[in-house]
Amino acid sequence: MDWKTFQALLSGVNKYSTAFGRVWLSVVFVFRVMVYVVAAERVWGDEQKDFDCNTKQPGCANVCYDHFFPISHIRLWALQLIFVTCPSFMVVMHVAYRDDRERKHSAKHSDNKKLYDNTGKKHGGLWWTYLISLVVKTGFEVSFLYILHRIYDSFYLPRLVKCEVSPCPNQVDCYIGHPTEKKVFTYFMVGASALCIVLNICEIIYLISKRVVRCANKIKRRNRNTAVHHADNSDDPFNNGNLPRLRRDLKDKPPSFNTACKAAYRPSALKLEEKIRASAPNLSTTS
């Protein structure tokens, strides 16, 4: 496998990643890919030749090796790296799709209006694509750790295994080559994988919390604008929008004691005023 080409492809993911994503990518390259290429492959090598059993029975050593090592560590880690890093290409492909739409839109319309302010900005569908890629990566990491734990009994590599599988004539002692060195590399790769899981979970929490804060600020801003709009309408002296409601309230409101008294005594007061005016002397005329 050409790891340089693989690294060149993954370096494009760094452009659209968050801070946690960049740290995750660094951990993958430095603590996993580099260790795998430089050291782990040489340590394991042709491990079946280093698997030595104290019998000359034909096929016994091969059967015992297949029984205790159904999947080689080095090949399992290679599959894990491929499966874990592939979901990151979902984001790159989504950005490429946005760029293609933007290019077609610009060619079709002569105006300067754009479909996206920034094709790499994590809004809308790209946010969901990024979040799904993180969930898939975390799922692959956990799955491969479980497989390794299930097959090799808590990632432990003993120096000696006892095999009773046919065609071995009896219980056979088999010795693993470089057990301590393999154990150290196994724990190191498991620790790096666990660190990547923690980084993925932190990035998921970061994306969701940032989205929630943005939505809360948007709702708060909308409510504030609505309150200001209602306040402006109530302070407007030429706003007659509330007159029907006020008239309806006055119509439905029962008359008070003061208004009833004013309505009752208003005709008598007018008659008394007319009598006073009629009996008063006309001072404007001269004798």
C-alpha positions in Angstrom: 0.0 0.0 0.0 1.3 3.5 -0.9 1.0 5.4 2.3 2.3 8.6 0.7 -0.6 8.7 -1.7 -2.9 7.9 1.2 -1.4 10.8 3.2 -1.8 13.2 0.3 -5.5 12.3 0.0 -6.1 12.8 3.7 -4.3 16.1 3.9 -7.2 17.6 2.0 -9.4 16.7 5.0 -7.4 19.0 7.2 -8.7 22.1 5.3 -12.3 21.5 6.3 -11.8 20.1 9.8 -12.2 21.8 13.1 -9.4 22.1 15.7 -10.3 18.7 17.1 -10.3 17.2 13.6 -6.8 18.6 13.0 -5.6 17.0 16.2 -7.2 13.7 15.3 -5.5 13.8 11.9 -2.2 14.5 13.5 -2.6 11.6 15.9 -3.6 9.2 13.0 -0.5 10.1 11.0 2.1 10.4 13.7 1.0 7.8 16.3 -0.6 5.3 14.0 0.4 5.4 10.3 4.0 6.3 11.0 4.4 3.7 13.8 2.6 1.1 11.6 4.9 1.7 8.6 8.2 2.2 10.3 8.1 -0.2 13.2 5.0 -2.5 13.5 5.4 -4.2 10.1 9.0 -5.0 10.9 8.2 -6.3 14.4 5.6 -8.7 13.1 7.1 -9.6 9.8 6.5 -13.2 8.9 5.2 -14.1 12.3 4.2 -17.7 11.4 7.8 -18.6 11.0 8.5 -17.3 14.5 5.6 -19.4 15.9 7.5 -22.5 17.1 5.9 -25.7 18.5 7.6 -28.6 20.2 6.3 -31.2 17.7 7.1 -32.4 14.3 3.6 -33.4 13.4 2.8 -32.1 9.9 0.2 -29.3 10.0 0.1 -29.0 13.8 2.0 -25.7 13.9 -0.1 -24.2 11.1 -3.4 -25.3 12.8 -2.3 -24.0 16.2 -1.2 -20.6 14.7 -4.6 -20.3 12.9 -6.4 -21.1 16.1 -4.6 -18.5 18.3 -4.1 -15.9 15.6 -7.1 -16.0 13.3 -6.4 -12.4 12.2 -3.0 -10.9 12.2 -2.5 -7.8 14.3 -0.8 -6.0 11.4 -3.5 -6.7 8.9 -6.3 -5.9 11.3 -4.7 -2.5 12.0 -4.3 -1.9 8.2 -8.0 -2.5 7.8 -8.8 -0.3 10.8 -6.8 2.6 9.4 -8.6 2.3 6.0 -12.1 2.1 7.5 -11.5 4.8 10.0 -10.0 7.4 7.5 -12.4 6.7 4.6 -15.5 8.5 6.2 -13.4 11.7 6.2 -13.6 11.7 2.4 -17.4 12.2 2.7 -16.7 15.8 3.7 -14.2 16.3 0.8 -16.7 14.9 -1.7 -19.5 17.1 -0.3 -17.4 20.2 -0.7 -16.4 19.1 -4.2 -20.1 18.7 -5.0 -20.8 22.3 -3.7 -17.9 23.6 -5.8 -19.4 22.0 -8.9 -22.8 23.4 -8.2 -21.3 26.8 -7.7 -19.4 26.6 -11.0 -22.5 25.6 -12.9 -24.5 28.3 -11.3 -21.9 30.9 -12.3 -21.8 29.7 -15.8 -25.6 29.7 -16.2 -26.2 33.1 -14.6 -24.2 36.2 -15.4 -24.9 38.0 -12.1 -22.5 37.8 -9.2 -25.0 36.1 -6.9 -23.5 32.9 -5.4 -25.2 29.8 -4.1 -22.8 29.5 -1.1 -20.9 32.2 0.7 -18.2 29.7 1.4 -18.5 26.1 0.1 -16.3 24.8 2.9 -18.3 26.3 5.7 -20.1 23.7 7.8 -23.7 24.8 7.4 -26.8 22.9 6.2 -26.1 19.6 4.6 -22.3 19.8 5.0 -22.8 20.0 8.8 -24.8 16.8 8.8 -22.2 15.1 6.5 -19.4 16.1 8.9 -21.3 14.9 11.9 -22.2 11.6 10.3 -18.6 11.0 9.3 -17.6 11.5 12.9 -20.2 9.0 14.1 -19.1 6.5 11.5 -15.4 6.9 12.4 -16.2 6.4 16.1 -18.2 3.3 15.3 -15.4 1.8 13.3 -12.9 2.5 16.0 -15.0 0.9 18.7 -15.8 -2.1 16.5 -12.2 -2.8 15.7 -11.2 -2.5 19.4 -13.9 -4.9 20.3 -12.7 -7.4 17.7 -9.1 -7.1 18.9 -10.2 -7.5 22.5 -12.5 -10.5 21.6 -9.9 -12.4 19.6 -6.8 -11.8 21.7 -8.3 -11.8 25.2 -7.9 -8.2 26.5 -5.0 -7.4 24.1 -2.7 -9.8 26.0 0.0 -11.8 24.2 1.4 -14.7 26.3 4.9 -16.1 25.7 3.6 -19.7 25.6 0.3 -21.1 24.4 -0.9 -24.7 24.8 -2.5 -26.2 21.7 -4.7 -29.4 21.6 -6.2 -28.9 18.2 -6.2 -31.8 15.7 -4.0 -33.0 14.0 -1.7 -32.4 17.0 -1.2 -35.8 18.8 -1.5 -34.4 22.3 -1.1 -31.1 24.1 1.6 -29.1 22.3 3.5 -26.1 23.7 3.9 -23.3 21.1 6.1 -20.2 21.6 5.4 -16.8 20.1 8.2 -14.8 18.7 9.0 -11.3 20.2 6.0 -11.5 22.7 7.1 -8.5 24.8 7.7 -6.2 21.8 4.5 -7.2 20.2 2.6 -6.6 23.5 4.1 -3.1 23.7 3.1 -2.2 20.2 -0.4 -3.6 20.7 -0.9 -1.5 23.8 0.4 1.6 22.0 -1.9 1.1 19.0 -4.9 0.5 21.3 -4.1 3.6 23.3 -3.8 5.7 20.1 -7.2 4.3 18.9 -8.7 5.2 22.3 -7.3 8.7 22.0 -8.9 9.0 18.5 -12.3 7.9 20.0 -12.0 10.6 22.7 -11.2 13.3 20.1 -14.1 12.2 17.9 -16.5 12.4 20.8 -15.2 15.8 21.8 -15.6 17.0 18.2 -19.2 15.7 18.1 -20.0 17.5 21.4 -18.4 20.7 20.1 -20.3 20.6 16.8 -23.7 20.0 18.5 -23.1 22.6 21.3 -22.1 25.2 18.7 -25.2 24.5 16.6 -27.4 24.7 19.7 -25.9 28.0 20.7 -26.3 29.4 17.2 -29.9 28.3 17.1 -30.6 29.8 20.6 -29.0 33.1 19.6 -31.1 33.2 16.4 -34.3 32.6 18.3 -33.4 35.2 20.9 -32.6 37.7 18.2 -35.9 37.0 16.5 -37.8 37.5 19.7 -36.0 40.7 20.4 -36.8 42.1 17.0 -40.5 41.1 17.4 -40.6 42.9 20.8 -39.0 46.0 19.3 -41.5 46.0 16.5 -44.5 45.8 18.9 -43.0 48.6 21.0 -42.6 50.8 17.9 -46.2 50.2 16.9 -47.6 51.1 20.3 -45.6 54.3 20.5 -46.8 55.4 17.0 -49.5 58.2 17.4 -50.7 57.5 13.9 -51.1 53.8 14.4 -54.8 53.0 14.2 -54.4 49.3 14.2 -55.6 49.0 17.8 -58.7 51.3 17.5 -61.2 48.5 16.6 -60.0 46.5 19.6 -60.3 49.5 21.9 -63.8 50.3 20.7 -64.8 46.7 21.1 -63.4 46.8 24.7 -65.3 50.0 25.5 -68.5 48.5 24.0 -68.2 45.4 26.1 -67.2 47.2 29.2 -70.1 47.9 31.6 -70.8 51.7 32.4 -69.3 53.0 35.6 -71.2 54.9 38.3 -69.8 58.3 37.2 -70.7 57.9 33.5 -74.2 56.8 34.5 -74.7 59.8 36.7 -73.4 62.1 34.0 -75.7 60.6 31.4 -78.7 61.0 33.8 -78.2 64.6 34.9 -77.0 66.0 31.6 -80.6 67.0 30.2 -81.6 68.8 33.5 -78.4 70.7 33.5 -79.0 71.9 30.0 -82.6 73.1 30.9 -81.4 75.0 33.9 -78.7 76.8 31.8 -81.4 77.9 29.3 -83.6 79.3 32.1 -80.7 81.3 33.5 -79.9 82.8 30.1 -83.5 83.7 29.4 -84.0 85.5 32.8 -80.8 87.4 32.6 -81.0 91.1 31.4 -79.6 91.9 28.1 -76.7 94.3 28.9 -75.6 94.8 25.3 -78.7 96.9 24.5 -78.7 100.6 25.5 -81.9 102.4 26.6 
